[in-house]
C-alpha cells in the first residue's frame, strides 16, 4: 500500500517515524491520532517536536494518545469530545474501551450560527439522469410493481406472487424493473391505532405511494389488526374513486387461490406500468438516503466525508439528502443544530434527542450500546466518536427539515429523519419517506441492498474493499493512499447518476434488497 509517495508495510518501523506517515491527525486540538498501519510496541513517533514511544500494539484504525491525559479529562477527536479518560493515559498508549468511556457530556446547542447560503447551480446548467417521470411530476430511479402484505400471515403469499415474475416472465415489459414483495413480521398482536400500528400504516402507505413503485397489490389474511381496507382509507390510497387491488387469504380461499389471483392482478398491471420509459431528468429529483453500517475507525475519515461532499453537490443541484439514525448522531447533534435553517428546525432535532434519552432510560438500555462488536474491533470506542464520524455523511449545507420516522420528506436540501440506528429499520423509514436512491458507507463490510431504492455501498478502507469487491461499489480507502477526497467524491457522484439512470449497483446485481423491509417496533430497537 502507498500513501502519497511513501511506501507502507504491514506495520510501522520501530525507529523514529513522522506521525503523518503512519497515522492521521484530524484536528490540531486532538488528543489522539488514528493508526494507518499496525503500530508495534516500541515504535517511536515524531510529532510536534517530540518523540512518542508506542506503549502497546495498536491496530490500524485504532487510536494512539499524543499527549498525557488526566483521569476524568475529556479526550478529543475531530476537535470534539469523544469521551472521558477512565484512568490516566500516557503518550503512546492505545486509547480504546479499556480506558475511555462516555461519561456525562454537556453540549452547547446553538441554532443556525453556521448556516452558509447554498451556491445553487443554475437550473439550465444542472446535471441530468435517465429517470421515469410520473404523471404527477415526481421522478423515479426504478419502476417496480409491489405486492404488499398487511400482516405476517400473508408474507409467504406475497413472496409467491412476486417471485412468479422472473426476468423471463418480464421480458416483454422492458420498462418494468421487477415485481417486489413487501413482506414483514408485523400487522397483528398490536394495539389498534396504537404507536406500532400507526408506524406500520405510515410505512406501507409510503411504499404504496413511493415514486419507484408504478403500481401495487395489497394482500392480507383477513382478520388482522392492520386491515387492508383501513390501510387504503387511512393512507388515502384510493384515487378518483379507484381502489387498488386488495385480496385476503380468508375470502379468496387460501394460499393457492390467493397466489393465483395475485398473479392475475399483477399481470393486469404490467402493460400500464410498462408504458413509462426513461427520459432525461434533473438531478434535483434525486432524494438520497444516507446510511452507514459496520462502521470502523476509518468510516468518519474517508467514506463518510466523501459522501458528505456528494451530498453538498446534490443539494447544489437542487436535490435532497436524508440523514437518519438518531442514536448515531447522539453527541454530535450540536453540529447539526448549528446548521439549522431555523431555530424551530434545530429545536425539533433536540426534542428527538431528548425523546431517545427518555426512551432508552425507560427500557433500561444505554444509547452507548449502539457501537457494535464490529465497530469496536474496527477502532470505534464510544457513541460520541461514532456519531461525529456519522454526521460527516451530511456534508455542510443548511439543515432544512426534521421528520418523524416514515413521514413524507417535503423539504429540498439536506434533511434529517428520526430513526433507530439499526440499518434496515432506519432505511425502511427513509424509503417510506420518499428516498429513491441510497448510499451506504461501511468499514467492516455490510452487504446491504434495499428495494425499491438502489443501494450504493462505499468501503472506508482498501483492505475490506479488496476482500469484498463483489459487494462494494466504491473504494474510499484510496484516500488513505494519497488519492484526493474530491476525486473519490466525484467518482461517487458520477456513480449516483449512473445508477439512478438504471445501471445496477453491486447489491442489485446479486438481487439483494427484498428482505430488508423492517418496520420499527417501539421496543428496545436501537
Phi, psi and omega in degrees: 000145178239150176234102188063238179260010184259127177274128182250147175252183185299328177219160184287150175292158183283330183293168180306127182225134178304135182307318186294344178280335187235359182208164180244125172257116188275335183206142183299338180272000185290146175270349185226157169238161184255123183291127175281328179227167178298130178258120181279152174304129180096348175301135181255123181257128176268118184210126171054043177077008179231167176244128184244120179272126178292129188270332179219163173300132181231120182287158174302137181091351180262170190257139173243135180289137180259346181209167177291136180235124180288153174302132180087352182281154175293140173248131186246139168220148188062015186075011183233159180289129174248001178153190183233141180291126178281343179206168177298136182240127181269156175304138180091354180279152173289127179252113183200204189298338182282343182219011179224131180222172186293304183068187182262107183257125177257120183258146179262101180280119172236148189242120173077006186286341180251015181291127176238127180304142181281134175273082185294142173286131177306143186304323182283357178247004185285148178293157179234162171225167180269102184239169176265115179268121180280165181299331181273005177096346178289158184235130182257154172262344177219162183227088183256158160254131182253142172245111195252124176274134174279339189207157178305327184294342176253007183297315180299318184292318180294327177293319179297321178295308184296319186285349173297330188268079178286168176306327179294320180293334184261008185301329181277001182233071187295341180269002177259120184280348178155171173247123192247130174272125173257092183244155184200175182255026186237196175104350177210178183064030180222162180286130176302126182065014174281184185299314181293322178295318179299315180297315182298316178299318180300318181291311182296321175296320178296322179287321178300320183266005185298142183298332180276003178248113182279335178193165183205160174234137179254134181230125177237178173276309178137328185246009186286164174297314183277077182294136180297320180296323177292320177302315181298318182287312185293325182264008175055050182273346175276135179231134180053037179078000182262120179265142181293157177303131183220123181236149168234144181297323184291321180279328184278335175115024175107186188295310185297312183294323179290323176298314179297319179293323179293319177299317179297321180296318179294318180300326178290334181275335188304312182301320180293316181295330182285347184290338181271137178237171179283137176221160180297129181224149183290148178300342177300344180270002174276130171243110192261121173278133180254121181225150168222147180203151185057045183288157175225187182296343181263346184304317182278003181250327185242289190296312184292314176297324178295318175297321177302324177293323177294318178301315179301321180289320178297320177295318178300329179278002178093006183270189188228144173227145185234105172280152182211203177063068184306317178296348180254011163246001182298125185095350177233004184296336179296335176289330179280322179297329179294339180259003182295133182286346173210158178298322181299320179294316178298319180291330177295322176294315179299321178300321179292324176298314180295325176300317180294323177299316179292319181299312181291326178296317179299325183271001180058043174231170182242140175299330180289355171292346188299315177302121185280175176303315180295322176304314185289322175299326180281358173115351178277138188249310185236165177295328178299314180297315179298318183294320180298324175286324183292321183292345178298338177299335186275003177067216190229358186280168184298147175279117190258351181186152175231129189236150170293162179302121175080358178289150176300130177274116186252341180280149171270155177099202181278127183225174180224140174239132179285112179218163167296170179275347181292120194309305184295325178293316180296311181297325178302317178293318181297316181290320175300329178284351175123358182297129181253007177200154183221140169243128189236112179268148181206144177252326180272335177115059177285129176263095192228130171230166181203092174284144009269006180260120179301142181246124179256124184256134183242121180275138181275344183216151186289328181301311179292319180303313181294326179286328187236038187299332180293343183248348184254135182269324183223141178255099176281351176299341177300337179298324179288347182257009175107354177286130180301141179301324180298324179295320178292318178299319178297318178300316181293319179299316179295325178290322175304314180295317181295316182286325172300332182274357176124344175299138181284138169284170181299322179290321177298321180299335178258011177061035178271142171135355181273330185276351190278349177299112187220098179296146177285125169257132187281048172259227185269025180284129177239000000 
